[in-house]
Amino acid sequence: MTRTEGGTLAARVVARVGDFRLDVEVIVEASEVLAVLGPNGSGKSTLLAAIAGHRAPSAGVVRIGERVIARAPSIGGDDAGGDDHAGGVDVDPAERSVGLLGQQPLLFPHLTALENVAFGPRAQGMPKREARAAASDWLDRVGLTGFERRLPSALSGGQQQRVALARTLAARPDVLLLDEPFAALDVQTASAMRRLVAEQRASLAIPTLLVTHDPLDAIVLADRAAILQAGRIVQQGPTAEVLGHPRTPFAAALAGVNLLTGVAVAPDAVRVAGASGPIVLRGTGEALRVGTPASVVFSPASVHARAAASVDPTRATSLPGDNAWFGAVSTIEPARGGVRIVTDEHPDLAVDVPSTTAVGLDLGTGARLAFRVAPSDVSVRTHA
Amino acid sequence: MTTTTAGRATVAGETRRDEAGAAARFPLWLYVPAALGVAVLALPLTALLVRLDWTQVPAAVASPAALQALTLSLVTAAIATGVCVVLGVPLAVVIARSSRGVAAVLRTLTTLPLVLPPLVGGIALLALLGRNGLFGETLGVLGLRIPFTTTAVVIAQTFVALPFLVITVEGSLRTAGTRYETVAAGLGARRFTVFRRITLPLVAPGLIAGTVLCFARALGEFGATALFAGNSAGTTRTMPLAIYTAFNGAGVSEDIAIALSLMLVLVAVAVLVLMRSWREDAPR
């Protein structure tokens, strides 16, 4: 196997699966992690399959540095490449140098942990002794010294996933693809695994593409994030930007934050409409131009809720001040560490209340509550 | 160490309770037809043992004719099994990894000898390789005559035994799926490396079971052999044919046939026991 020096991953992939059409372009620099966030069915797996070589794109090209690993045969000649690449390129998965770590470890059940990790180097022609030494080194790097002779069935789920990471990296890939690698692990194991992946891939400096539906993965691992919706990338940028101030309701839902749009009434305040009158929300961020469309973003957990009666009975139905509003509970759902409340007045605005607070609120459908969010927890932005 | 032992004990205990629970959940009258089923299978073999004139056994078993037939049977069945593995494993791979339509056609072709009476197989082989057969004439010109030779025995056994191997291995391949093969390819392994180091080890239990079934079927093959290879002592008279000859032979007592049958039963039991011990190892 020829070992190239690697380089930037550049993939433009168009693929059709039944009625679904994926059409995306991603560029991942060496030493960078790009997180592609999207729910099930948004096309994440199709994108990875095209890069890994399990599915030929119907149009587009995938490059690692100067090396073309996939190119759909051009039909109309509208390819922007310019060169006369009439024929397609579809490099065999074994020749691509693309490492993939998925949700399931998929360790070879008949091989020990060490043999699993040594498999890649061996398959690429490394002498047995050298391959085993390299594998042993990798097991050490993922904290599994002493587990060399274990069969996968004698390892826990988290240990198996660590062996799988070692196996993927021991094959010295030029590109690393991470396909929801923490989704099947319990919370603590996933957290340790995230840290391990972050450390190990930082030491390798290879372009890494992470697809996930969990914003936490992107926050911990990714420099940049892209939101994939129905086969298209709808927002892309630094992770803090994309997740901190999503531009679409879809992206906001993925990031787990409230996104409201309205009109700027001050450089730091936005008025958003509501069924029982507007709310004025002050926050931090861009200086707004009064009278122009603007958006506000804040976390459901940063909102404080109290019983409306406890505020001031005489003012309970009149307009509250900035960053505060009233609402009658319409739905209550379980949320992380408490309950999520949505009100009749603001159906697109979720409020998370910790269990300890919730028990004192006498919650029930129709209960009137007063809400308040601190300006420091609100991000304001001009709305394009 | 103590923890591990305790853990295993718990697992074993749970398994036993599950089995007992399952036993209590089916209609109890099923025991009646089940017992009849056991009787249908076991009574004839028991009768074989009861009817046996044990004083005759040593002479019958040690007779040159019996030993010759047994040797011929074991050698031809072993060769046929070898041929089945060499041809059958690739065929199983092709079927398991083909598109649905192609696989269905190939699977039907493979299964056909399994459901055909072996006599029909013998006729079919004669039609192909017999003196006036499709290929037989050409082979005759080249000085090759296959029918009524030991080669014919091996071909007949291969014909009837191959489906057992193919179907067993194909089932294992489809159960194993292609996920591990995909992972191996992603790690840079070429197709042959994947086949040798991943695919074959994963289907090893199925391959062993299929090989054993295949061998047992080849050993017991009678119909196709009788028609295509004939019944001449030393070259084509395998154990089943020797039993048939002894049974029908003028003046020879039935007891020889029974004694020879007993030998075949013992070989079959030995094969099954061997397979069991392998299979218990296999899942590791």
Boltz contact constraints between the chains, C-beta under 6 A:
constraints:
  - contact:
      token1: [A, 1]
      token2: [B, 188]
      max_distance: 6.0
  - contact:
      token1: [A, 93]
      token2: [B, 185]
      max_distance: 6.0
  - contact:
      token1: [A, 93]
      token2: [B, 186]
      max_distance: 6.0
  - contact:
      token1: [A, 94]
      token2: [B, 185]
      max_distance: 6.0
  - contact:
      token1: [A, 94]
      token2: [B, 188]
      max_distance: 6.0
  - contact:
      token1: [A, 94]
      token2: [B, 189]
      max_distance: 6.0
  - contact:
      token1: [A, 94]
      token2: [B, 190]
      max_distance: 6.0
  - contact:
      token1: [A, 100]
      token2: [B, 186]
      max_distance: 6.0
  - contact:
      token1: [A, 106]
      token2: [B, 179]
      max_distance: 6.0
  - contact:
      token1: [A, 106]
      token2: [B, 183]
      max_distance: 6.0
  - contact:
      token1: [A, 108]
      token2: [B, 180]
      max_distance: 6.0
  - contact:
      token1: [A, 110]
      token2: [B, 201]
      max_distance: 6.0
  - contact:
      token1: [A, 119]
      token2: [B, 187]
      max_distance: 6.0
  - contact:
      token1: [A, 120]
      token2: [B, 187]
      max_distance: 6.0
  - contact:
      token1: [A, 120]
      token2: [B, 188]
      max_distance: 6.0
  - contact:
      token1: [A, 123]
      token2: [B, 187]
      max_distance: 6.0
  - contact:
      token1: [A, 123]
      token2: [B, 188]
      max_distance: 6.0
  - contact:
      token1: [A, 123]
      token2: [B, 189]
      max_distance: 6.0
  - contact:
      token1: [A, 123]
      token2: [B, 193]
      max_distance: 6.0
  - contact:
      token1: [A, 124]
      token2: [B, 188]
      max_distance: 6.0
  - contact:
      token1: [A, 171]
      token2: [B, 187]
      max_distance: 6.0
  - contact:
      token1: [A, 171]
      token2: [B, 188]
      max_distance: 6.0
